[in-house]
C-alpha cells in the first residue's frame, strides 16, 4: 500500500515539474492529530467518551471477578458435588464467559460502540478540515497537501511547510464569527487579512515570528529587572527601618547592649527555631513510622484471619466429606448384612 502511494506521489511530482519548468511544485502538509487536539469542543466530547469507556471497562472487570469467584468455588467444592451438579456449574460458567466476550465485542470490538462513537466525533471535524485545506490550497496556490498522520511515511518535513496552524485558525475563526458583534467582526476580518498576507509570504511570517520571540525575550528580561529592583528596594527599606528603630531605642535608653549583641541574640533565636524545626521533623517522622507499623500489623492480622478462615473452611469440607463417606460405608454394610440375612434365610 505504501509503495503504491509513493508511486502515485512520485508520478504527480514528475507531472508537476513538467507543467512548471521554471518554478517547482508548492507542497504543504497538515498534522490531523494536532488539529483535532486543539479544536474547540472536540476534547470535551472525547473526555466524555473516555468516561463512558472507563465505566464499560469497570463492568467488564466486575464480570471477570464474578466468573473467577464461581470457578474458584467449583474447584474447592468439586470433590463433594455429584457429576450433574459439576456439569451444571461448568455450563453456567461457560455461559457467563461467552456473555463476557460478547459484551467486550459490543463496546470495544472492531465495530463496537467505542470505535463508532469516536469516529462520529472526529468525522465532522475531518470534513471541515478537508474543506479548509481546499480553500487554503486554492488561495495560496499549493500543488500538493498531505496528512502527516496518514499511512504515507514522511522522513523529513520542514516546519515552514506545515499549514496545520492555518487550518486550525480558520476553523476557530469560523466559530468565533457567530459570537461577534458587527464592529468586532470587521476588526476580526482585518486581522485575518493580515494573517493571510503573512501566510502567503512564509519568509515574512518567519521574520515576524523571530521578532515576536525577541520582543517576548526583551519583555521577560525587563520584567525580571523590575522584580530585582523591587526586591532590592524592599531590602533597603527594611534595613533603613531597622537602623531607625535601633537609634530610637538607644535614644530612649531601652537598649543597653550594642548591635553586636542584638545580632548574636538574633542568631541564637534562629538557631533555636532551627532546632525546634528539626525536633518537629523528628516527631513527624516517628509518627509516620508508627502509622506505617500499625498499617503493616493490621495487614498481617487480616492476612492471618483470612488464612484461618480458609483453614476452617477446608476443615469443615473435610469433615463433611468424611461424614458422607462414613454414611456411604454404613449403607454399604447395611446392604451387605441384609443380603447376607436373605441368603441365610433361603
C-alpha positions in Angstrom: 0.0 0.0 0.0 2.8 2.4 0.9 4.7 1.6 -2.3 1.6 2.3 -4.3 1.0 5.7 -2.6 4.7 6.6 -3.0 4.5 5.7 -6.7 1.5 8.0 -7.2 3.2 10.8 -5.3 6.3 10.5 -7.5 4.2 10.4 -10.6 2.4 13.6 -9.5 5.7 15.2 -8.6 7.1 14.5 -12.1 4.0 15.8 -13.8 4.1 18.9 -11.7 7.7 19.5 -12.7 6.7 19.1 -16.3 4.0 21.7 -16.1 6.2 24.2 -14.2 9.7 24.1 -15.5 10.7 27.4 -14.2 9.0 27.0 -10.8 8.9 23.9 -8.6 5.7 22.5 -7.2 4.4 24.0 -3.9 3.9 21.3 -1.3 2.4 21.5 2.2 1.2 19.2 4.9 -1.1 19.1 8.0 -1.0 17.2 11.3 -4.5 15.9 11.8 -3.9 14.8 15.3 -2.6 18.2 16.3 -5.6 19.9 14.7 -8.1 17.5 16.5 -6.5 18.1 19.9 -6.9 21.9 19.5 -10.4 22.2 18.0 -12.9 23.7 20.4 -15.4 21.1 21.8 -13.6 18.0 20.4 -11.5 17.5 23.6 -14.5 17.8 25.9 -16.5 15.3 23.8 -13.5 12.9 23.7 -13.2 13.2 27.5 -16.9 12.3 27.9 -16.4 9.3 25.7 -13.4 8.2 27.8 -15.6 8.4 30.9 -18.1 6.1 29.2 -15.3 3.7 28.2 -13.9 3.6 31.7 -17.4 2.6 33.0 -17.6 -0.2 30.4 -14.1 -1.4 31.4 -15.1 -1.4 35.0 -18.2 -3.5 34.2 -16.0 -6.0 32.3 -13.7 -6.3 35.3 -16.7 -6.9 37.6 -17.9 -9.7 35.3 -14.4 -11.2 35.2 -14.4 -11.2 39.1 -17.7 -12.9 39.3 -16.6 -15.6 36.9 -13.4 -16.1 38.9 -15.3 -16.5 42.1 -17.6 -19.2 40.6 -14.6 -21.1 39.2 -12.7 -20.9 42.5 -15.8 -22.2 44.4 -16.2 -25.0 42.0 -12.6 -26.0 42.4 -12.9 -26.1 46.2 -16.3 -28.0 46.3 -15.8 -30.3 43.3 -15.0 -33.3 45.4 -18.3 -33.0 47.3 -20.5 -32.5 44.3 -22.2 -35.0 42.0 -21.4 -35.2 38.3 -24.7 -33.5 37.4 -24.0 -30.6 39.7 -20.5 -30.2 38.4 -21.8 -30.1 34.8 -24.4 -27.5 35.7 -21.9 -25.2 37.3 -19.4 -25.6 34.4 -22.3 -24.8 31.9 -23.2 -21.7 33.9 -19.5 -20.5 33.9 -19.2 -21.1 30.2 -22.4 -19.1 29.6 -21.1 -16.2 31.6 -17.7 -16.3 29.8 -19.5 -16.2 26.4 -21.6 -13.4 27.6 -18.4 -11.5 28.7 -16.8 -11.9 25.3 -20.0 -10.6 23.6 -20.0 -7.6 25.9 -16.4 -6.8 25.1 -17.0 -7.1 21.4 -20.1 -4.9 21.7 -18.2 -2.0 23.2 -14.5 -2.4 22.3 -14.6 -4.6 19.2 -13.8 -3.5 15.6 -17.4 -2.4 15.1 -18.0 -1.7 18.8 -19.6 1.4 20.4 -16.3 3.0 21.4 -14.8 3.0 17.8 -18.2 4.1 16.3 -18.6 7.0 18.7 -15.0 8.1 18.4 -15.4 8.1 14.6 -18.6 10.1 14.8 -16.8 12.7 16.9 -13.9 13.1 14.5 -15.6 12.8 11.2 -17.4 16.2 11.2 -14.1 17.9 12.2 -12.2 16.0 9.4 -14.8 17.1 6.9 -14.3 20.7 8.0 -10.5 20.3 7.8 -10.9 18.9 4.2 -12.9 22.0 3.2 -10.5 24.4 4.8 -7.5 22.7 3.2 -9.0 23.0 -0.2 -9.6 26.8 0.4 -6.0 27.3 1.5 -4.6 25.3 -1.4 -6.6 27.3 -3.9 -5.8 30.7 -2.3 -2.1 30.1 -1.7 -1.5 28.0 -4.9 -0.4 24.8 -3.3 0.1 21.8 -5.7 0.1 19.1 -3.0 -1.0 18.9 0.6 -0.5 15.7 2.7 -1.6 14.5 6.1 1.4 13.8 8.3 -0.5 11.2 10.3 -1.6 9.1 7.3 0.0 5.9 6.1 2.5 7.7 3.9 5.8 7.9 5.8 7.4 11.4 5.9 11.1 11.0 6.5 11.6 14.8 6.8 9.2 17.8 6.8 10.3 21.4 7.2 8.2 23.3 9.7 7.6 26.2 7.2 5.5 23.8 5.1 3.2 22.9 8.0 -0.1 24.6 7.5 -1.8 23.0 10.5 -2.0 26.3 12.4 -3.6 28.0 9.4 -6.2 25.3 9.2 -6.9 25.4 12.9 -7.1 29.2 12.9 -9.7 29.2 10.1 -11.7 26.5 11.9 -11.7 28.6 15.2 -12.3 31.9 13.3 -15.5 30.4 11.7 -16.8 29.5 15.2 -15.9 32.9 16.6 -17.7 34.9 13.9 -21.0 33.6 15.2 -20.4 35.2 18.6 -19.0 38.6 17.5 -20.8 41.9 17.0 -20.7 43.8 13.7 -17.8 46.0 14.9 -15.9 43.1 16.3 -16.4 41.1 13.1 -14.9 43.9 11.0 -11.8 44.0 13.3 -11.6 40.2 13.1 -11.7 40.3 9.3 -8.9 42.9 9.1 -6.8 40.7 11.5 -7.5 37.6 9.3 -6.4 39.5 6.1 -3.1 40.5 7.8 -2.6 36.9 8.8 -3.4 35.6 5.3 -0.8 38.0 3.9 1.8 36.6 6.3 0.8 33.1 5.3 1.2 33.9 1.6 4.8 35.0 2.3 6.5 32.4 4.5 9.7 34.4 4.8 7.8 37.4 6.1 5.9 35.2 8.5 9.2 33.6 9.8 10.6 37.1 10.2 7.5 38.1 12.2 7.8 35.1 14.4 11.5 35.9 15.1 10.6 39.5 16.0 7.8 38.3 18.3 10.2 35.9 20.0 12.8 38.7 20.5 10.1 41.0 21.8 8.9 38.3 24.3 12.5 37.8 25.4 13.0 41.6 25.9 9.7 41.8 27.9 10.8 38.9 30.1 14.2 40.5 30.7 12.6 43.8 31.6 10.1 42.1 33.9 13.0 40.3 35.7 14.9 43.5 36.0 11.9 45.3 37.6 11.4 42.4 40.0 15.0 42.5 41.1 14.9 46.3 41.6 11.7 46.0 43.6 13.3 43.3 45.8 16.4 45.5 46.4 14.2 48.5 47.2 12.3 46.4 49.8 15.6 45.2 51.3 16.9 48.8 51.5 13.7 50.0 53.2 13.8 47.1 55.7 17.4 47.8 56.6 16.6 51.5 56.9 13.7 50.8 59.2 15.8 48.5 61.5 18.5 51.1 61.8 15.9 53.8 62.6 14.4 51.5 65.3 17.8 50.8 66.9 18.6 54.5 67.0 15.3 55.3 68.6 15.8 52.6 71.2 19.3 53.8 72.1 18.0 57.4 72.3 15.2 56.3 74.7 17.7 54.2 76.7 15.7 51.0 76.4 18.6 49.1 74.8 22.0 49.0 76.6 23.6 46.2 74.6 25.4 47.0 71.4 24.2 46.0 68.0 26.5 43.1 68.1 24.6 41.5 71.0 21.4 42.0 69.1 22.9 40.1 66.1 24.1 37.4 68.5 20.6 37.2 70.1 19.0 37.0 66.7 21.4 34.2 65.7 20.6 32.3 68.9 16.9 32.8 68.2 17.3 31.5 64.6 19.3 28.5 65.9 16.6 27.7 68.5 14.0 27.9 65.7 16.0 25.6 63.6 16.4 23.1 66.4 12.6 23.2 67.0 12.0 22.5 63.3 14.4 19.6 63.4 12.7 18.2 66.5 9.3 18.7 64.8 10.6 16.8 61.8 11.8 14.0 64.0 8.5 13.8 65.8 6.7 13.7 62.4 9.0 11.1 61.1 8.4 9.0 64.2 4.7 9.3 63.9 4.9 8.3 60.3 6.9 5.2 61.2 4.4 4.3 63.9 1.5 4.7 61.5 3.3 2.6 58.9 4.0 -0.1 61.5 0.3 0.0 62.6 -0.9 -0.5 59.0 1.6 -3.3 58.4 0.4 -5.0 61.6 -3.3 -4.7 60.6 -2.5 -6.1 57.2 -0.7 -9.0 58.7 -3.6 -9.6 61.1 -6.1 -9.5 58.2 -3.9 -12.0 56.3 -3.7 -14.3 59.3 -7.5 -14.1 59.8 -8.0 -14.9 56.1 -5.7 -17.8 56.3 -7.5 -19.1 59.4 -10.9 -18.7 57.6 -9.6 -20.7 54.7 -8.2 -23.4 57.0 -11.6 -23.6 58.8 -13.5 -23.9 55.6 -11.1 -26.7 54.4 -11.6 -28.4 57.8 -15.4 -28.2 57.5 -15.3 -29.5 54.0 -13.1 -32.4 55.0 -15.4 -33.3 57.9 -18.4 -33.1 55.7 -16.6 -35.3 53.1 -15.6 -37.8 55.9 -19.2 -37.9 57.2 -20.5 -38.6 53.7 -18.0 -41.4 53.3 -19.0 -42.9 56.6 -22.7 -42.8 55.8 -22.0 -44.5 52.5 -19.9 -47.1 54.2 -22.7 -47.7 56.8 -25.2 -48.0 54.0 -23.0 -50.5 52.2 -22.5 -52.6 55.3 -26.3 -52.5 56.0 -27.0 -53.7 52.4 -24.4 -56.5 52.8 -25.9 -57.5 56.1 -29.4 -57.5 54.6 -28.2 -59.5 51.6 -26.5 -62.0 54.0 -29.6 -62.5 56.1 -31.7 -63.1 52.9 -29.1 -65.7 51.8 -29.2 -67.5 55.1 -33.0 -67.5 55.2 -33.1 -69.2 51.8 
